[in-house]
């Protein structure tokens, strides 16, 4: 990609910020090498300020260094101890922080318009998964196994945050994250777009490997502990379970997502 071909940075979202602003200066500071690098490489992301150690700056790839020059984003060099207050307690920040604006809002129509109806496609639908570490891990697995998007409710889901970005290891910038107002209505819209809605449920009769997944799949996962809500289950075409042993009662939702995503990716090769 040449300088002239590279798209401009994104705009602010249409419906107001959907991000965590817990730092004293009111900004969202992404941290960690992978999260910051991915944000700088993302043309949809508006970056405001880079603070880092000299070592962390020198570790950035040449392409990222070029972007810093193009955007005239002059790094503020600090020592690691001075940077630590910008991160949540106990976080490993790797000496690099980037202040950013939230990404633009996306709708289901944006995801559908970007897909080839004749090619395999999977979206991950999260029913009130609230732990940001889990959401970040699911975004990372979605990127690893080629999911088209992750869909959550606008409420009852964590906001865009540095914790999610760190757990996603760059996938927050590459996997579209769609927020919807009504989960049931969104599932109906996905059905109209040709998606087969599969809900993961440990009490289901059928195991996921025994189901014909088809080409266009909406994989629906429930909240930590509670699982799928009744209304969400009613809007799934089929319920499936993962074939785990009796040694454990269930898997963490992010682990379950990774296993299910792998199963889809394996069949799509």
Secondary structure by P-SEA (a helix, b strand, c coil): ccccccccccccccccccccccccccccccccaaaaaaaaaccccccccccccaaaaaaccaaaaaaaaaaccccccccccccccccccccccccbbbbbcccccccaaaaaaacccccbbbbbbbcccccaaaaaaaaaaaaaacccbbbbbccccccccaaaaaaaccccccbbbbbbccaaaaaaaaaaaccbbbbbcccccccccccccccccbbbbbcccccccaaaaaaccbbbbcccccccccccaaaaaaaaaaaaaaaac
